[in-house]
């Protein structure tokens, strides 16, 4: 039973081989010969370099550069996740510096007294000029 389909497929295969047109000549290669010359740059790279000028290199940003631009300090938190004490100390220092700047902007009693004295002299001189 199994032998008959196998024999039939073999006969059909040999029949198709026999009915194939015969080529009397020598078999030749029909593909054209292509010579590949290596180029140091692709045409797109060449155009980019010419537009930017010679010897200029395009800088590809690193992940840390992008993170620093988008969110300063984020790369530090990613790279050093357990530096909580240092960050807390930095926040505390910034808060203290802000308080000290505000304190240094506040005028002292002597400065306030001098400003009041100058203001009083100005008002008195204006009042005398109006009186004349």
C-alpha positions, 0 to 999 in steps of 0.5 A: 500500500505504501509502496504504490504512492511512492512509486507513482511520485518517483515516476512523475519526478523522472517524467518531469526531468525527462521532459525538461528542455535540454541546453546544448551549450556550456552553462554560463553564469547570467549574473553581472559582475559587480565591483564594490568599492568601500566608502568611508562615509555614507552619503547622508553622513557626508552631507551632514559633515559638509553642512556642519563644516569639516572635522566637526563631530556630532555629540550624542548626548548621554543618558546622564546629560538628558537626566540632568537637563530634564530633572537636575539631581535625578541621576544622583538619586538613581546612581546613589539611592542610599545617600539620604543623609547627604541629601537631607544635610544639603536641604538643611544647609540650603534652608539655613543659608536662605534664613541667613540671607533674609536675616542679612537683608533686615536693617539694623536699628541704627540703619532704621534710625538713620533712615528716619532721621534723613527722612525727617530732615528732607520733610523739614526742608520741604516744609520750609521751602513751602513756607517761603 
